[in-house]
Amino acid sequence: MQTIEKLDALRDSPADVAAPVSSRMHSTVARAIVDRYHNGSEIRKMFDDGVRLKTIHGPDNVADLSIGNPPFPPPAAFTRALQQFASARGRHSYMQNAGFLDVREAVARSLNERGFFNAIEGQHIVMTTGAAGAINVVLKTILEPGDEVIVPRPFFSEYRYYIDNHGGRMVLADTGPAFDLDVAAILEKVTASTRAVIVNSPCNPTGRVYPETTLQALADNLKRLSDQRGSPIFVISDEPYRELLFDNARFTSIASLYCNSFMCYSWSKAFSIAGERIGYIAVNPTLRTDDWPTLIGSLAMCNRFLGFVNAPAFMQRVIGAALNAPPETDHYARRRTLLCQALDEGGYRYARPEGTFYIFPETPGTEDDFIRRAREELLLVVPGRAFGAEGWFRLSFAATDRAVELACERLVRLSR
Ligand SMILES: Cc1ncc(COP(=O)(O)O)c(C=O)c1O
């Protein structure tokens, strides 16, 4: 155990004087982690704050629109499959790290039937613990130390940590007006060290769904640059919200358009099963490699090395049987309409989301002041800086009727 004197000496050492206060105080937790814990995740802080405020004021009085954690029941086909596999004699042991082959084949069939690919097969699929697991496995597999990963801003805040986990460097590219994907801004950031671009459509936090023409332009340019330099610039297409679309918005996956791509998917959002941790990587079958077994074997091995080992066996079975169940999106459409009406009434500036269950309005006044005033009104939202975009805030309408109703009143009040 550290004595007080030792801790004082540690605190006063020259290296520690320069370090942030949080890391000087801790000797048990690695510096990078303790700094992240104290300064890093705005979303985690909001989550903890929400739990505390609900205990003090009662859950019915807090409008918690902070977290993207759908509170709705999963599709009936999923629940039926749960019951079916719970009472069947199933295998609960390890399997190949890529997952059950029959489930991978079912995923591949569904991707072909839905037009994402022409000829993807089970061998191109690796089952993962959600999209988070999928992205970490891909990054672990492809990154050399110091490799750059281009991320359009605003971005899902966890990307920063995922890239850092595997020795990469996140390079931000600005988006255009109304947060449209800006292909020229992405290309400007390409260097000899660029290894990948992350494309997230529909986008968390902006709700934008990128049009096919824009994605095709990005794909064409990345192909040209990859050919020129003789090594691939990969695309990681992070698409857990692709079924959550409004007003006939059309989703296109860049993974369908660009050979050197990894599609990362999760059922967390479409099926409201975020706690179950199930998703996959689909590698574009035209990806340019002369050694497929090593690529797929390495992805599967990284699933193991990262400690996931394999996607949960029971969930693989259930998802394998319920894959094609249509997600329920009506509750999101209704909530989006109500919140947009309140934002319009309050005169907020925002782009109407085309997908996801998020809206990303501009803060009236400074971000800090707005977030503080919102919290005083027991309205929990995530500040834009968490997504690399100060002066904006994210509302999640994966929330109860009551929370949305309260949020609408409070948003109008806060705009005055
Ligand atoms: C854009 C984006 N990517 C990945 C994830 C991680 O998804 P999962 O929890 O299903 O792994 C999330 C979760 O919120 C997300 O918003």
The ligand as a Tripos MOL2 file, in Angstrom:
@<TRIPOS>MOLECULE
LIG
   16    16     1     0     0
SMALL
NO_CHARGES

@<TRIPOS>ATOM
      1 C1        -22.2550    4.5680  -34.6560 C.3       1 LIG1
      2 C2        -22.1500    3.4340  -33.7140 C.ar      1 LIG1
      3 N1        -21.2920    2.4540  -33.9750 N.ar      1 LIG1
      4 C3        -21.1470    1.4030  -33.1580 C.ar      1 LIG1
      5 C4        -21.8910    1.3070  -32.0050 C.ar      1 LIG1
      6 C5        -21.7060    0.1290  -31.1180 C.3       1 LIG1
      7 O1        -22.7980   -0.7110  -31.2970 O.3       1 LIG1
      8 P1        -22.9910   -2.0340  -30.3940 P.3       1 LIG1
      9 O2        -23.3390   -1.5600  -29.0200 O.co2     1 LIG1
     10 O3        -24.0940   -2.7310  -31.0310 O.co2     1 LIG1
     11 O4        -21.7280   -2.7470  -30.4180 O.co2     1 LIG1
     12 C6        -22.7870    2.3200  -31.6670 C.ar      1 LIG1
     13 C7        -23.5320    2.2650  -30.4170 C.2       1 LIG1
     14 O5        -24.1540    3.1770  -29.9700 O.2       1 LIG1
     15 C8        -22.9310    3.4130  -32.5520 C.ar      1 LIG1
     16 O6        -23.7780    4.4130  -32.3010 O.3       1 LIG1
@<TRIPOS>BOND
     1     1     2 1
     2     2     3 ar
     3     2    15 ar
     4     3     4 ar
     5     4     5 ar
     6     5     6 1
     7     5    12 ar
     8     6     7 1
     9     7     8 1
    10     8     9 2
    11     8    10 1
    12     8    11 1
    13    12    13 1
    14    12    15 ar
    15    13    14 2
    16    15    16 1
@<TRIPOS>SUBSTRUCTURE
     1 LIG1         1 GROUP 0 **** ****
